Amino acid sequence: MKLISNVAAISLLLPLLSGCDFFDAKIVTICEAALKQRLLSPTDYKRVEISRSEKILNGAEYLASLQDLKLSAAIIQRDMRDFDAGKVKPVQINIFIKYDTPNSFGVPIRSSVDCEDISLAGDGSGSSKFSVKINGKTETEWIAAGGLRE
């Protein structure tokens, strides 16, 4: 009888726990934080679905990602030497987020974004709100473009 009550208690708690952030990878938490910063009503954000894809970058793709960051030539050369020596194994991680949030009239609207980061560790553990791109724009690029809300 005690086993049945324990199973029942666990089955009631699991749905509550699945909404908690500790089940999410660090990059998911960072992507959602970056997204919420760009919303009209971040407190009303509701996640609908998240999917993840990864792509191991070759030398040309890694070079293009470094150039996209507008780094100095010396830093790019250093990073490419590390790549050629096998010290880094860059992976492009994309988190696709489908979410609901109300528009300016309070009507819930379903939207989606692509959150991208280049991870040198391959797992997104080095991601930060400054490194991720939401729909192709970093936080700095978004602010420079006028900070238009999603």
N, C-alpha and C positions, 0 to 999 in steps of 0.2 A: 504494500500500500504506500509505503514511504517512497519507493521508486517511482510510482505513478505520480505522486504529488511533486517530486523533483523534476520529472520530465515535463509535467504541465507548467511548472514555474519557469523552466528554461524556455519552453516554447512560447511563453508569453513575453519573455524578456528579449529574445533574439530579434524580433522585428523592431523593437525600440533601439537596440544597439546598432543595427545595421545603418542607421542614419548618422551615427557618430563619426567624427573625423578620424579617429584612430584606426579605422579600417582602410583609410585612403592612403595612397602613396604620397610622399611629400610633394611631388610635382602636381598632383591633383589639388591638394590644399592650396598651393601657391597659385595655380591657374584660376581656381575659383575666387581667391582673394583679389587677384588682378582683374578678373571679370567684374566682380562686385563693385570695384572702385569706379568702373566705367558705366554703371547702371544708374538710371534716374531714381530707382527705389531699391537699393541693395538689401534692405531688411526684408523685403517681400520676395526675394529670390528663392525659387524652389527648383532644385535639381530634378530633372526628369530622367536623364540617361547620360552615361559617360562611357566612351570607348577609347581605347589606346592603341596606337600603332608605333612601331619602331623601325628605323631604317639605318643600317650601318653605312656610314659615309665613306666614300673612296677619297683619294687625295684631292681630286678636282672639286668635289662637293665640299670638302672641309675647307679648302682654300677659298671657295666662293663664300662660305659662311663667315670666315674670318674677315674677308674684304667687306662683306655686308655690315660688319660691326665698325667699319671705318677705323681700324687699328693702324698703327704706324707700320711702315715696311719692316722695321727691325723686329717688332713683335710678331708679325706674320711669319717672317723667316724663322724666328726661334720656334714658334708653334709648329711650323711645317717640318722643321728638323726633328722635333719631338715625335711628330706623326711618322715620319720616315724611319725613325729609330724604334718605332713600336711602343713608345712610352705612353701614348694616348690612343684610345680606340673610340673616336667620336661616333655617337649615335644620335640621330635626330628623333626626338620623341614628340609625337603629336597626341594631344588629349582633345577629343571631340566632345564638347559639352552641349547637351540639349537641355534647355531650362525654360521655366515660366516666370515671368515678372510682369507686373502691371505697367501699362503705358501711362501717359500723363492724365488720362481720364479714368484711371483705375481699372481698366479692362485688362484681364490677363492675356498676355501675348506669348506664344511659344516662339523661341528663337534658338539659334545655335551659334557656337563659335568654335574656332580651331585655335588651340593653345599649343605653341611650338617652343621647344628648347633643344639646344645642342648639349648633350651630356658627354663629358669626357670620361666619366665612370661607367656610362651606359645604363644607369638606373634612375637618373633624375635627382640624385641626392644633393647635387651641387646647384640645383635650380634656385633662383631667387626671383622676387617680383621685378627686378631690374633686367633679368636675362630672358624671361619668357616673352613671347610675342602673342598677342591676342589678335587674330585675323591679320597677321603680318606686321603688326606694329608693337614695338616695345612701349613701356610706360612713357619714356622720354619722347618718343616719336608721337605718341597719342596726345601728350600735353602740348607739344609744339604745333600739332595740327589743330589746336583749339579745344582739345578735350571734349569733343562731341560725344554725348552719351549714347550708348547702344540702344 
